[in-house]
Amino acid sequence: MRRHPLHAAIAFGLATAVSAPVALSQTATAAATPSPVQLDRVEVVGEIIYRDRTEATAPVLSYDLAYFQRFEPLTVGDMLKRVPSITFVSDVLEYDGVRMRGLDAGYTQILINGRRVPGAGFDRSFFVDRIPAEIVERIEIVRSASADRSGDAVAGALNIVLRDGYSLDGGYVRAGGTRFVDDQIEPTLGAFWGGEALGGNLLLGANMQGRRAPKDKFSARFDAPGGTLDNTEVQTDVRSGTDYAFNADYRIAIGEGELHLHGMFVRTDRLQDEDSIEYRGGIENADNLLTVNDNDLDIQTDNYTIGAGLVLPMLGGETEIRLDRAGLTDDQFEFENEWEYLRDTIPFPEDDRFTREVFDTLIEDAETTAEFAHEREAGFGTLKFGLQATLKERDTRILQDASADARYRVTIPNAPGVRPPIPGPTRLLGPAPGGVSTIEETRIDPFVKLSGERGAVEWEAGLRYEHTATDINDLTVAAAEARTDVDYGYLLPSAHLRWNLDDANRVTASFARTLRRPDFNAISPALLRAAAGDNDVRGNPLLDPESALGLDLGFERRLGEQGIVGLNLFYRDITDLVELANTGAAGSRDAPTNRAWIFQPRNTGDGQVWGAEFDLSTPLSAIGLDNTGVFVNYSWLDSEIEDVFGKRRFNNQSNYVYNVGFIQELPELEASFGATFRQQGDALSRVVGDEVRTSFDGDLEAFVEKRFGEAWVVRLTGINLINQSKDEVFDKFNTLTDQINRDYDEYELETETGGRAVQLIVRYQF
């Protein structure tokens, strides 16, 4: 394992810092302070907005909120489904764990205003559907890393830039609702104002929106492919809730510098209610009723970011100092009640066994980041250097029913009798294995970056050193085994080049080394029983991060005054992949006829990811259709990795994803309409015990807009118009040996639909 003493990282950072005062850097894509934008340009006046062309040397795609706004997206996830190389394997009507270039969400760095934000997932990922679209100024897709940003970006980074004090000059109110296939209506209400106040520029915003995803699922289970039908399951899954968001930003000039204060708070209240019925042999009547299941998950998630930044001219350059804190509290309570029938010869309505499982989960995660950077002109170009320090504190508490085998069971006698009462939600709750822990992670990241231009060529080269010290304290095991201390350091070089062939055409090339730090549950030393089929999984605190060398090569052409067409090729060579390996020790469910093992994640093997990304957004002015805009992007994605079973793609990587759409302006009628269609390819996931093939139908959305003067706009949006389905094929095995020999425990076919929805939104500008 690579180990680098903490003092070496601190010494490197101090050596960099003492040459001049340093301050926090903005992201490489941040532009100079913008002028206030007149609200009516974005909110009311009919104008088709296309992808922005950034001036950053690094490869970045930028999309303003107005690019998406005609379709009235509710969340950042709804926005991202329309941009290149973004896929999801979420349920229909949901877009949460973003998969840039088709890779697992943990390979993508999610930033808010250029800063990392903690997520509730054990894989360090952040659910982008937790951020309402209405508080966003723009979305930046950062395809390759730079030295002044965190290196956790193997697939790339998504920077969610929130509206700031310069975003609006005026205000607006947004109100409406969405009607779903089950005839339920969820409301939407928001208000934003921006302008001069308190001697500076102030933005205040609040947004409330109802969320709903009513889904129907049907499963057919067989003993093997082409074998006997064992049972079918009919399920409803309704996910409903409300998001509350508040956003504030204040900027004021201080001499020749500027002070920036900002804050954001988002609360997600959500209930996931799954109810299902299983039937023997697919015969849906009382005589063949197998089980009735009631599974509820109640979620309340709070996300917040607060920060302050000071920019001052100093020592012939610019110095910035920032202090940011981002936090998350994720509180979940889940229960699952199941009534079993046909365990004897007496059918419904007499049940034969009742099972209840209860889980109570609380995750509190906060990151405090201090950043210092200094930027100045040098003889060879621009020099930027600095130091970023981050302290992450994460407390996890997962409680479960502490009775036998983590379940409360009651067997009902054949003779009529009084059923014992269903236990309350707090009955016998105790720590799940490895479920109560603390993690403290300290990062010291000095960096230096050089940039400049020579004629038509612009370049950037940088070096970043990331030192990480992690303390893991598992409170569910003996004191001697409870604590694990790990530290490592990596040197991350990066380089970017942009060749401006002329005013319209440019070529870009990028190289960067990036990391993926191990999942939190992978480095916890806890033993999780039956976590991979019947096999147990023990964490490995000594895991190294996965490391990747990445190349990007792109071409971009300006089409007229507004259009852009681009093509980008990418390649990632990932080493020290984390995969489950068999320790050779017998698992907790080991038996002569059902061999189970203890598995452990280990750094083993390499993987490669590659693909091509095409995007086009342009008015059709070349054929005389100035009021028609078209949008097309297509990404071809591929990869190769080798596990214990042989070669495969990275888990759940779709082999392609594309979006096509148009917007038609009708100036005489002060109206417009448009549509988008999205399709992503099949994905395969293979882990010990389970193999899943996932496919989606296409997703069609359309809108109609009518404007009334310069203050009012009404938009009607049709969502999921072709009733997209998600289809999955599950190959299930009890043990590794069974999986190798294709000795099935179960073969399942599942399909899921969510129904169409209609959204009506009214906006008023003041």
Secondary structure by P-SEA (a helix, b strand, c coil): cbbbbaaaaaaaaaaaccccbbbbbccccccccccccccccccccbbbbcccccccccbbbbbccccccccccccccccccccccccccccccccccccccccccccbbbbcccbbbbcccccccccccccccccccccccccccccccccccccbbbbbcccccccccccccccccccccccbbbbbbbcccccccccbbbbbbbbbbbbbbbbbbbbbbcccccccccbbbbbbbbbbbbbbbbbbbbbbbcccbbbbbbbbbbbbbbbbbbbbccccccccccccccbbbbbbbbbbbbbbccbbbbbbbcccbbbbbbbbbbbbbbbbbbbbbbbbccccccccccccbbbbbbbbbbbbbbbbbbbbbbbbbccccbbbbbbbbbbbbbbbbbbcccccccbbbbbbccccccccccccccccccccccccbbbbbbbbbbbbbbbbbccccccccbbbbbbbbbbbbbccccccccbbbbbbbbbbbbbbbbbcccccbbbbbbcbbbbbccccccccccccccccccbbbbbbcccccbbbbbbbbbbbbbcccccccccccccccccbbbbbbbcccccccccccbbbbbbbbcccbbbbbbbbbbbbbbcccccccccbbbbbbbbbbbccccccccccccccccccccccccccccccccccccbbbbbbcbbbbbcccbbbbbbbcbbbbbbbbbbccccbbbbbbbcccccbbbbbbbbccccaaaaaaccccbbbbbbbbbcbbbbbbbbbcc
